[in-house]
């Protein structure tokens, strides 16, 4: 029994793939594969290191016995026709000369700059989107651009009917509904397995990709404009740390996807850090059950169809989302004692009858 266990342990150790072992395997593969040897080794090394990082994370989640829906998936090989090319170059794999990136392997790119780089870049990613357009993305340290003091704070609660409900009615973000246009477009049926795609199917795929790209840009533009307005008018922002991935498995999946909650949340966090504002992420547990006025907590969760919050302890009647937005401020400690009738930060939560 002991010898068998030791043998299994030795085999398991041999199957591990650390950075040194992967680099050695890459060197051997380049020596016997002409087409692999023609490419630069820098993006190839970065690819296998990304693979090793993803595999290590997946094995760690398995060892920690996380639920299946919370685990990181094992990296898988993609078909050449279905995978979008992407190449990562570290500092020693590229340089900028006369406004043009020079990549390892003698590749010189002509790019259209969207903005000037704030500092010397540490890495660059060259990738192609679903429309066949190529982009370069640089990683560089950015400087904080402070804004004038606004002497105001705001709480943000994410939702489906409205993308963002805030403590200020002027800063609420209604559902943009950019995806309605994409949903109305007809789509061709996918050909059976083993049969080639027709020209009509390929053309329809390109048109659908173009349409979805437009919708994604509209959502990103809406999120950035709203985030800039919120950050400009407030010194501190309390944001619900909401992860909308579970909504993809509900009947509200299409509505939630159209709201682009994750993109909007990311935009307000990035904008706050860019301009040096105080951004605080609040845990979303029980935010719809707490009263923002007296702090009482209901014994049962409110059904999603009930949009009005009524406190049985103090008699407060308020919109469910507005109450949750004010709870964000209370939990973040951004409201002083006695302001707007809200309990002071750190007060105990009494139970409602």
Secondary structure in CASP SS format (residue, H / E / C, confidence):
PFRMAT SS
TARGET T0000
AUTHOR 0000-0000-0000
METHOD secondary structure of the structure
MODEL  1
X C 1.00
X H 1.00
X H 1.00
X H 1.00
X H 1.00
X H 1.00
X H 1.00
X H 1.00
X H 1.00
X H 1.00
X H 1.00
X H 1.00
X H 1.00
X H 1.00
X C 1.00
X C 1.00
X C 1.00
X C 1.00
X H 1.00
X H 1.00
X H 1.00
X H 1.00
X H 1.00
X H 1.00
X H 1.00
X H 1.00
X H 1.00
X H 1.00
X H 1.00
X H 1.00
X H 1.00
X H 1.00
X C 1.00
X H 1.00
X H 1.00
X H 1.00
X H 1.00
X H 1.00
X C 1.00
X C 1.00
X H 1.00
X H 1.00
X H 1.00
X H 1.00
X H 1.00
X H 1.00
X H 1.00
X H 1.00
X H 1.00
X H 1.00
X H 1.00
X H 1.00
X H 1.00
X H 1.00
X H 1.00
X H 1.00
X H 1.00
X H 1.00
X H 1.00
X H 1.00
X H 1.00
X H 1.00
X H 1.00
X C 1.00
X C 1.00
X C 1.00
X C 1.00
X H 1.00
X H 1.00
X H 1.00
X C 1.00
X C 1.00
X C 1.00
X C 1.00
X C 1.00
X C 1.00
X C 1.00
X C 1.00
X C 1.00
X C 1.00
X C 1.00
X C 1.00
X C 1.00
X C 1.00
X C 1.00
X E 1.00
X E 1.00
X E 1.00
X E 1.00
X C 1.00
X H 1.00
X H 1.00
X H 1.00
X E 1.00
X E 1.00
X E 1.00
X E 1.00
X C 1.00
X C 1.00
X E 1.00
X E 1.00
X E 1.00
X E 1.00
X C 1.00
X C 1.00
X C 1.00
X E 1.00
X E 1.00
X C 1.00
X C 1.00
X C 1.00
X C 1.00
X C 1.00
X C 1.00
X C 1.00
X C 1.00
X C 1.00
X C 1.00
X C 1.00
X C 1.00
X C 1.00
X C 1.00
X E 1.00
X E 1.00
X E 1.00
X E 1.00
X E 1.00
X E 1.00
X C 1.00
X C 1.00
X C 1.00
X C 1.00
X C 1.00
X E 1.00
X E 1.00
X E 1.00
X E 1.00
X E 1.00
X E 1.00
X C 1.00
X C 1.00
X C 1.00
X C 1.00
X C 1.00
X C 1.00
X C 1.00
X C 1.00
X C 1.00
X C 1.00
X C 1.00
X C 1.00
X C 1.00
X E 1.00
X E 1.00
X E 1.00
X E 1.00
X E 1.00
X E 1.00
X C 1.00
X C 1.00
X C 1.00
X E 1.00
X E 1.00
X E 1.00
X E 1.00
X E 1.00
X C 1.00
X C 1.00
X H 1.00
X H 1.00
X H 1.00
X C 1.00
X E 1.00
X E 1.00
X C 1.00
X C 1.00
X C 1.00
X C 1.00
X H 1.00
X H 1.00
X H 1.00
X H 1.00
X H 1.00
X H 1.00
X C 1.00
X C 1.00
X C 1.00
X C 1.00
X C 1.00
X C 1.00
X C 1.00
X C 1.00
X C 1.00
X C 1.00
X C 1.00
X C 1.00
X C 1.00
X C 1.00
X H 1.00
X H 1.00
X H 1.00
X H 1.00
X H 1.00
X H 1.00
X H 1.00
X H 1.00
X H 1.00
X H 1.00
X H 1.00
X H 1.00
X H 1.00
X H 1.00
X H 1.00
X H 1.00
X H 1.00
X H 1.00
X H 1.00
X H 1.00
X H 1.00
X H 1.00
X H 1.00
X H 1.00
X H 1.00
X H 1.00
X H 1.00
X H 1.00
X H 1.00
X H 1.00
X H 1.00
X H 1.00
X H 1.00
X H 1.00
X H 1.00
X C 1.00
X C 1.00
X E 1.00
X E 1.00
X E 1.00
X E 1.00
X E 1.00
X C 1.00
X C 1.00
X C 1.00
X H 1.00
X H 1.00
X H 1.00
X H 1.00
X H 1.00
X H 1.00
X C 1.00
X C 1.00
X C 1.00
X H 1.00
X H 1.00
X H 1.00
X H 1.00
X H 1.00
X H 1.00
X H 1.00
X C 1.00
X H 1.00
X H 1.00
X H 1.00
X H 1.00
X H 1.00
X H 1.00
X H 1.00
X H 1.00
X H 1.00
X H 1.00
X H 1.00
X H 1.00
X H 1.00
X H 1.00
X C 1.00
X C 1.00
X C 1.00
X E 1.00
X E 1.00
X E 1.00
X E 1.00
X E 1.00
X C 1.00
X C 1.00
X C 1.00
X C 1.00
X C 1.00
X C 1.00
X C 1.00
X E 1.00
X C 1.00
X C 1.00
X C 1.00
X C 1.00
X C 1.00
X C 1.00
X E 1.00
X C 1.00
X C 1.00
X C 1.00
X C 1.00
X C 1.00
X C 1.00
X C 1.00
X C 1.00
X C 1.00
X C 1.00
X E 1.00
X E 1.00
X E 1.00
X C 1.00
X C 1.00
X C 1.00
X C 1.00
X C 1.00
X C 1.00
X E 1.00
X E 1.00
X E 1.00
X H 1.00
X H 1.00
X H 1.00
X H 1.00
X H 1.00
X H 1.00
X H 1.00
X H 1.00
X H 1.00
X H 1.00
X H 1.00
X H 1.00
X H 1.00
X C 1.00
X C 1.00
X C 1.00
X C 1.00
X C 1.00
X C 1.00
X H 1.00
X H 1.00
X H 1.00
X C 1.00
X C 1.00
X C 1.00
X C 1.00
X C 1.00
X C 1.00
X C 1.00
X C 1.00
X C 1.00
X E 1.00
X C 1.00
X C 1.00
END
